Amino acid sequence: MIHTGNLYADLSGYYDLFCAQVNYAEQCAFTKRVFDAFSDSGGDQYLDLACGTGAHIGIMQSYGFCATGLDNSAEMLEQATRRCPDATFILSDMSAFDGNESYDLISCFLYSIHYSHPVSRFKQTLKRAFEALKPGGVFVFNTVDIKGIGKPHLVRTQVDTHNSQLTFVSGWSYAGQGEVMDLHLSITQHDRANSEQRAWQDKHTMTAVNIEHLCSWLAETGFEVTLLEHDYSCLQPWAGHSFNLLVVAYKPR
């Protein structure tokens, strides 16, 4: 049977298994290097947008940050609260939260900023992040240029639990014009005990952007922008050729 709906809600307990190949430690080490290199706000308040089950939160706490996570899925935040009981969590859309110069560092990884759709909400998310940062704070996130989304590229992960096997498939698609790209998700669960199989399918409409427009929106918001290659092992300036980037947006003092 095919189930349609929000996979993040229905299968939030399996999310960490699906993301087993994500190197959260490397991403957090990179985030700390960005903070040390760019921020001069003088504090340790950290916010992770689209925090999911809180994998970044726990590691950033180990660096000494006072951490807050934001997500629009109550089920994901339940997992995050169990993982990091002493962190603060906010149930909200990224384009709607109110920070009021509360944070020194904001991050948004796994290309989650593209969930802010349409472009008006994407711009609103940038505005909310700017307003939530203290002067001298930084917002770091990764993004993909629409020119780099051609034929669908599927990522497949297979995980085993004690009584079932799950296959997780995800991939972007882009029609070649406009501001819409879609994230297609599917999960198949095979129960070993009774040979039953269940499947879930979901689609998320995301905002497709190009780097020139993104930099313009950030500058209009008030940020000073630095573009880096999508390499979490170092701070390497973007050479202008790749389509996956890391963005450091600094709020001037």
C-alpha atoms as one frame of an Amber mdcrd trajectory, in Angstrom:
protein
   0.000   0.000   0.000   1.284   3.481  -0.884   0.914   6.127   1.818   1.115
   9.793   0.874   1.803  12.542   3.355   4.548  13.944   5.531   7.293  11.360
   5.892   9.052  13.507   8.474   6.043  13.105  10.746   5.121   9.490  10.010
   8.665   8.131  10.243  10.510  10.656  12.403  11.845   7.828  14.564  13.804
   6.505  11.576  15.185   9.866  10.445  18.622   9.413  12.002  18.999   6.072
  10.260  18.224   7.643   6.912  20.812  10.356   7.597  23.481   7.959   8.830
  25.813   9.056   6.027  25.587  12.735   6.986  28.750  13.840   8.782  27.189
  16.081  11.405  30.462  16.324  13.348  32.285  17.716  10.320  29.479  20.190
   9.612  29.554  21.414  13.207  33.352  21.718  13.213  33.013  23.815  10.060
  30.316  25.950  11.693  32.578  26.576  14.686  35.421  27.634  12.352  33.072
  30.027  10.559  31.985  31.475  13.890  35.566  31.953  15.060  36.607  33.531
  11.748  33.647  35.835  11.081  31.677  36.593  14.244  32.468  39.415  16.632
  29.156  39.563  18.477  30.717  38.388  21.714  28.212  35.709  22.749  27.465
  32.004  22.512  23.774  31.838  21.564  23.232  29.388  18.695  20.133  28.654
  16.614  19.784  25.777  14.146  16.988  26.269  11.606  15.228  23.096  10.410
  16.996  21.282  13.231  15.230  17.955  12.693  16.104  15.502  15.444  18.765
  17.802  16.908  21.949  16.168  15.614  23.686  19.528  15.149  22.378  20.830
  18.468  24.107  18.236  20.639  27.477  18.696  18.958  27.323  22.482  19.085
  26.516  22.248  22.795  29.766  20.320  23.222  31.554  23.381  21.793  30.049
  25.475  24.574  27.141  27.056  22.713  23.790  27.648  24.351  21.691  25.956
  21.692  18.196  26.403  20.311  16.614  24.357  17.542  13.712  25.338  15.301
  11.616  23.031  13.142   8.081  22.958  11.780   7.586  19.277  12.660   6.402
  18.524  16.195   7.375  14.879  15.715  10.954  15.770  14.822  11.191  18.113
  17.802  10.043  15.300  20.101  13.059  13.308  18.938  15.309  16.358  19.354
  14.102  17.007  22.897  14.905  13.449  23.906  18.362  13.768  22.400  19.137
  17.201  23.890  16.895  17.717  26.933  18.721  20.848  28.078  18.386  22.666
  24.745  15.532  24.977  23.765  13.257  24.050  20.871  10.825  26.152  18.869
   7.981  24.804  16.742   7.769  27.277  13.883   8.203  27.848  10.197  11.577
  29.382   9.311   9.921  32.407   7.772   7.847  33.168  10.874  10.100  32.973
  13.945  10.942  36.009  16.064  14.496  36.301  17.367  14.957  40.025  18.134
  18.802  40.074  18.175  18.949  36.954  20.317  21.619  34.866  18.555  25.312
  35.044  17.751  25.234  32.175  15.273  22.491  30.693  13.087  22.876  27.665
  10.833  20.667  25.880   8.314  22.085  22.777   6.644  20.983  19.868   4.431
  19.771  22.504   1.930  16.807  23.125   4.220  16.675  26.841   3.457  15.094
  25.881   0.132  12.015  24.654   2.044  11.081  28.337   2.381   8.721  28.635
  -0.578   7.804  30.702  -2.547  10.490  33.341  -3.071   8.606  35.787  -0.847
   8.912  33.365   2.086  12.551  32.634   1.214  13.294  36.350   1.471  11.305
  36.499   4.695  13.455  33.717   6.165  16.573  35.750   5.352  14.969  38.791
   6.992  14.017  36.804  10.105  17.562  35.452  10.399  19.002  38.966  10.065
  16.670  40.317  12.730  17.396  37.372  15.048  21.168  37.878  14.912  23.020
  40.197  17.220  25.202  42.769  15.428  28.392  40.937  14.550  26.607  37.577
  14.310  26.695  35.177  11.375  24.203  33.045   9.478  25.707  30.024   7.695
  23.836  27.688   5.344  24.289  25.588   2.233  22.496  26.076  -1.051  22.332
  24.774  -4.599  22.247  26.907  -7.731  19.403  26.047 -10.120  21.956  25.761
 -12.924  23.287  22.696 -11.153  19.966  20.841 -11.089  19.562  18.985 -14.334
  18.477  15.393 -14.571  17.069  14.006 -11.312  19.831  12.721  -9.054  18.543
  10.117  -6.614  20.173   9.323  -3.296  19.379   5.847  -1.999  19.971   4.668
   1.561  19.109   1.225   2.901  18.958   0.527   6.624  18.120  -2.533   8.694
  16.205  -2.610  11.956  15.612  -5.622  14.170  12.543  -6.728  12.216  12.472
  -4.827   8.932  14.467  -3.346   6.093  13.854   0.212   4.952  14.906   1.828
   1.715  14.967   5.623   1.575  15.177   7.421  -1.791  15.308  11.183  -2.305
  16.027  13.467  -5.229  15.450  16.953  -6.641  13.750  17.774  -9.913  13.604
  21.118 -11.716  11.610  21.965 -14.835  14.320  24.278 -16.171  12.574  27.574
 -15.505  10.779  29.393 -12.719  11.290  29.368  -8.966  10.015  25.863  -8.158
  12.031  22.728  -7.606  10.604  19.595  -6.037  12.115  17.230  -3.514  10.752
  13.729  -4.049  10.910  11.317  -1.112   9.970   7.678  -0.860  10.383   4.966
   1.743   9.762   1.266   1.426   9.536  -0.864   4.565   9.793  -4.633   4.241
   8.690  -6.598   7.301  10.764  -9.768   7.583   8.369 -11.532   9.931   5.356
 -11.626   7.639   6.879 -10.496   4.326   4.569  -7.481   4.237   5.698  -4.344
   2.485   4.588  -0.765   3.028   5.589   2.294   1.065   5.400   6.046   1.627
   5.708   8.766  -0.968   5.993  12.484  -0.425   6.873  15.606  -2.376   8.057
  18.944  -1.035   7.899  22.075  -3.155  11.084  24.079  -2.653  12.420  27.390
  -3.914  14.896  27.253  -6.774  17.377  30.147  -6.743  20.496  31.218  -8.536
  23.516  32.509  -6.703  23.343  36.023  -8.156  19.773  36.521  -6.951  20.551
  34.981  -3.559  23.484  37.320  -2.995  21.318  40.260  -4.013  18.574  39.264
  -1.563  21.096  38.862   1.249  22.651  42.252   0.534  19.223  43.914   0.373
  18.472  42.377   3.777  21.634  43.939   5.203  24.073  41.032   5.222  27.696
  41.046   4.117  28.142  37.849   2.114  31.043  35.426   1.736  30.674  32.427
  -0.580  32.635  29.263   0.109  33.132  26.008  -1.727  30.918  23.195  -0.451
  33.758  21.644   1.556  33.230  21.312   5.282  36.897  20.502   5.925  38.094
  24.059   5.282  37.105  27.671   4.555  37.777  27.789   0.821  36.503  30.769
  -1.185  34.082  29.865  -3.961  35.840  29.786  -7.340  32.606  30.456  -9.232
  32.330  27.109 -11.012  30.553  24.689  -8.672  26.807  24.721  -8.048  26.727
  23.639  -4.382  27.918  26.382  -2.043  28.278  27.310   1.580  27.106  30.827
   2.409  28.351  32.946   5.304  26.138  35.964   5.923  27.510  38.476   8.442
  25.347  41.081  10.210  27.467  44.254  10.464  27.920  45.891  13.809
